[in-house]
Amino acid sequence: MRMTRIGDLDVLPLNLGGNVFGWTTDAATAHAVLDAFVDGGGNFVDTADSYSAWVPGHTGGESERLIGAWLRTRRRDDVVVATKVSQHPAHRGLSAANIAKAADASLERLGTDHIDLYYAHFDDDTPMVEIVGALSALVNAGKVRHLGISNFSPARIAEWFDVTEAEGLHRAVALQPHYSLVERDFETNGLRAAAVQHDLAVLPYYALASGFLTGKYRDGARGDSPRAGGAARYADERGARVLAALDAVAQAYDASVASVALAWLRQQETVAAPVASASSVSQVPDLLRSATLVLGDDALESLRQASVVIQ
């Protein structure tokens, strides 16, 4: 499969999301999904130290532990692992001391000596020189290979790079924003412009809109998934229009709706690898297909027009 480059990391242009591991997906199923993904040509796995602290009885780090147990069955260098800092209940925020402790905790849970891509997950009021300095120190120590930014404003991203240049620190190489066919503010809110300006590879999260863009929550159907509530908010006139356009393109390309939605996103400016999760092995082939599916200009435009918000 054709790879894309983030820093010096060669990855499949589809990032397997680990947010469901330990939440809607138990250990055995998570490991089966990871096996299917890697055996099918994938190599890029995304998680965070806080997944899945929101589940009653969980403390955070459950996803990292599941991935770490699986990593021990694989050759470490064959898998690119991304995780994040700032939201674990025991390691909140982006102070230098917290970043150092949280990184070590993530390394322990993942059972590895390095994190390939380490994001600042959510911004806070920590001085930017302290945030970037602490993250850059992890690169110097060999604990992290590359740095990423998630959920920062364009102004704070500009400050991040001002500090990076002024202090001679390691540059961030990736940006993880909320972006999909039904969430397109990224294109106009200054984040895409920041990605272009600072040469950031964009790895959008919620790329399938909590499952809405798989087509399984049509007409407000909720099913029994804990994620259905997030998908239901898109089940309006615009959502129906987007699904109809996806259906037409999917039929034309003999592909699933999910594959087409991810392929559209992958082909947008600055996007390197959408993040999408799978709660069962049966969902993995559609994710992998999206990484090689190339939509023509007419298909891209039909989906763009269907997803425009009508004022």
Order of alpha helices (4+ residues) and beta strands (2+ residues): beta-beta-beta-alpha-beta-alpha-beta-beta-beta-alpha-beta-alpha-beta-alpha-beta-alpha-beta-alpha-alpha-alpha-beta-alpha-alpha
